[in-house]
């Protein structure tokens, strides 16, 4: 039950890169059902962003962000790069 609560807290958080530029917000997450570990975040990208310039796969305004790319989680999610 704790994993679901934590996951819900991530939905809607703003995602910024290491320079503080906003990439988008967390729309959904993919969780390993065996371990409960969040593997990938689904990010709804800022409309003004050119997704082709980002190093992660994206389609239709959504980007798949591996959790290894996350530097910290607080009031917002900050990426390592």
C-alpha angles and dihedrals in degrees: 000000000000091000092056091049092049091046092052089053090058095053110098096017116137115246118214132180123236090276093053096254112147115242098176143276134296108262099172143340138225115224129193100238093207097053102021089230118145105238104174136015120212107220124199100217126226106262091233093058123102101226091195089070093056121092094227130078117265140172134178093359095310124109129197110225119190111226089234087073092064117103098180143351120214132112083340136012113255119199127217092239 
